[in-house]
Amino acid sequence: MSGVSLQTDPANALERNTRLTARVRQPEKRLSEELRTTVWTESRLRAPADLDQLQRRITELERQLVDL
């Protein structure tokens, strides 16, 4: 093996690894979004309203704890 080959092989492997990682992340992202939608649909929660209401309740309970 030449010195040039020893330098380019790791660089090529790194580029290939970067490309493969990007390719794997695309379907992972789509799957995650699909699962999130399915969970919200099946749980019958209204995401924005319910989350806002829960956050307000948490804040209220935290204030009550401080007052104790």
MODELLER restraints for C-alpha pairs under 7 A, 6 or more apart:
rsr = mdl.restraints
at = mdl.atoms
